[in-house]
Amino acid sequence: MWVGQMAEEIEWLKFFILACSSIALTIAKSLKIACEILSTDHGKEEPQIPFSTFQHLYIYLADVDGEVSNAHVHSMLIYLQQKTATSNGMIKISDFISDPKVILE
């Protein structure tokens, strides 16, 4: 989508996660807010989003943050992908907030 007279197309998910991070101040809390908003299961179950969306958002936030190594991001994504393999490729908030093995920052 083109906005105003900008020369480049805006990647809305990146804009969205940056807005979440300005409210939440940590990567984990930013992803929690994003998951709550992007989930299609409002009020029925714990909010969840496709793992591929989570992965895209996490990689981008970690890159913008600049303090999380690529190796750490990669290891967290491998762990979370294995953890979510039985849930049809969906990741729930508790998968990355409540698990002590998951440290996103």
Secondary structure, 3 states (H helix, E strand, C coil): CCCCCCCCCCCHHHHHHHHHHHHHCCHHHHHHHHHHHHCCCCCCCCCEEEHHHHHHHHHHHHHHHCCCCHHHHHHHHHHHHHHCCCCCCEEEHHHHHCCCCCCCC
